[in-house]
Amino acid sequence: MSSHIHLQWKHASAAGRFRTGVSLHSHTLHSRESLEFIYHAAAQAPVLSAVIRQGERRYHQVHGTRLDLSRGWWTPPLGPHDAWLLEKSQIEALGKYAIVSITDHDDIEAGACLLARHGQCALPKSRNTARAAFAPGAPMTPPPGWAPEPHRYNPSSGVR
């Protein structure tokens, strides 16, 4: 048996073949999203790049140090319930049954808030969220390419 993932924004016609849509990841006010994407966007837009350079010069004048947006983060404005409704409504607008997982990068706070509001039966938990409940604070996404993966004990390897 083979499995395929079809991304609606890449293959709009593929949605017609399915009854269910799945949202695997959302961003809520419990997320801490990196500002590093601004550098990537600026590389594609000369006007934005000029504004960023001007801001970097001003920051250096005021603070005496280099501005490093990759160390900064922002918090999206949506609460868990609003994010769940938004994701669900977008899938249902395509005429599909919606399965929505409200998972943030490194905690289960958003999912826990939804469970507190709606109860256990109303909302399915993702496998990542359920697994994270046993290791709070453990990352659910791999580290960036330059960072070594965290060590995890694997009984089958015989190495601790």
C-alpha positions, -999 to 999 in steps of 0.1 A, spaced: 0 0 0 14 34 -9 6 68 5 8 102 -11 4 136 4 -14 161 -19 -9 198 -11 -40 218 -21 -20 249 -29 2 229 -54 -25 206 -69 -58 224 -66 -75 198 -88 -64 170 -64 -89 181 -38 -118 168 -59 -107 132 -54 -108 133 -16 -135 136 11 -113 147 39 -87 175 44 -61 175 71 -43 205 87 -12 192 105 2 224 120 -11 257 132 3 289 146 -14 303 178 -6 328 204 13 300 221 38 298 192 71 316 191 78 321 154 112 332 142 117 365 124 145 350 102 120 347 73 123 385 70 159 381 56 146 355 31 118 378 20 141 408 17 165 388 -6 136 386 -30 123 422 -27 148 450 -33 126 476 -16 122 455 15 160 448 15 167 485 15 143 491 44 159 463 64 194 477 57 183 511 68 168 496 100 200 477 107 220 509 104 196 527 128 197 499 152 235 499 153 236 537 159 212 534 188 223 502 204 259 498 193 254 463 182 243 444 151 206 437 146 200 399 143 164 391 134 171 354 135 173 357 173 139 375 175 104 360 174 68 370 171 36 356 185 7 352 162 -26 368 173 -49 338 171 -60 319 202 -62 281 198 -100 280 193 -98 307 166 -69 289 148 -89 257 150 -120 274 136 -100 291 108 -83 259 97 -115 239 99 -135 265 79 -109 266 52 -111 229 47 -149 228 49 -151 256 23 -136 231 -1 -165 208 7 -143 184 27 -145 169 62 -119 186 83 -93 171 106 -73 198 123 -43 193 146 -35 224 166 2 218 174 28 243 180 65 238 176 76 227 210 47 224 234 11 213 238 -3 244 254 -26 253 225 -40 217 224 -44 217 261 -64 250 260 -87 235 234 -93 204 255 -101 225 285 -126 245 265 -142 217 246 -136 185 265 -118 153 255 -144 140 231 -148 171 209 -113 174 196 -89 147 183 -53 149 195 -25 145 170 1 117 176 27 144 181 6 162 207 -2 130 226 35 120 225 46 154 237 23 151 267 47 125 281 78 148 275 66 184 280 90 209 265 106 184 241 108 197 206 83 183 180 103 196 150 138 187 141 166 211 150 179 234 122 204 219 98 235 233 116 225 219 150 231 182 160 200 162 167 193 157 204 203 123 218 174 100 224 178 66 241 168 38 218 167 4 235 173 -15 202 206 3 197 221 -8 230 237 26 235 227 50 262 
